[in-house]
Amino acid sequence: MKFRSFNAPDSNAPDRPLVTVFCAVWHKQPNKLELLRSHWENLKAQSIPVEPCYIFDNGDVAPDWLEAPWHSFDAPLTIYEAWSAATALAQTNYIMNLNMDDRLATNAVQTMVATAAATKSALVGGEWLVSFDESHLEQDFVVEDLWKTNFIADWPPKAQADLRLGSGTGERGTYGLGDTLESETGGAVVSQLFRQPNADQIDRRLDLLANAGQQKMQNHTHSYDRRPVLFRRGLASRISTSSGQ
């Protein structure tokens, strides 16, 4: 299998982002370009810069307006193969996934990086607010108070306002980087931020984030026995129930 890379970031740039956010752009994805455009806008709206990494498969190429790093593989990829490729290609301290029809709060990446730095964690996970239509795709929103939302264990989720998924809190019993929730409505993955294993140290920008976020992180994080994972008690993302790959 071969691939080509475009808009490659400068690996020596002094102000390179701390986080790569990767996304599989599946060649059979309905409304692919519309979703890609609002996804890219969501990443540009983040309160700290992020480095996108879009993975195209089956020889697909990005539209001319996508001014972000992207890679085109000449054969079809499963979503897991695309994620594997993105993880291997990323060169930043942290990496995270954001599916085509999911969106981050504008301060989500900053919140999770600050949490990771303040708590010296290698893996931080956010909580999701479930969206039952496409209204979230172009919305700007910030991390919300977890306790102002509701959790109901029904699966597939039933339409209800302010419904959280319950993965970040442990209410649904699914933790961890690769937890995939499958249902009749499609698939969804809990968005997580984790440090690259070859990152020997967190640079000064992380220290500044840690200092700024230390007080906020107190009493807002908790860990689970048997897993070296810290979950942020806040709603960092909005997830759609309507797609899968």
Secondary structure, DSSP 8 states (H G I E B T S, - for coil): --EEEES---TT-TT--SEEEEEEE-TT-TTHHHHHHHHHHHHHTSSS--EEEEEE-TT----TT--S-EEEESS---HHHHHHHHHHH--SSEEEE--TT-EE-TTHHHHHHHHHHHHT-SEEEEEEEEESSSTTTT-----EEGGGSB----SS----TTBB--SSSSTTS--STT-EEEETTEEEE--EEEE-TT-----HHHHHHHHHHHHHHTTSEEEETTEEEEEEEEEEEEEESS---
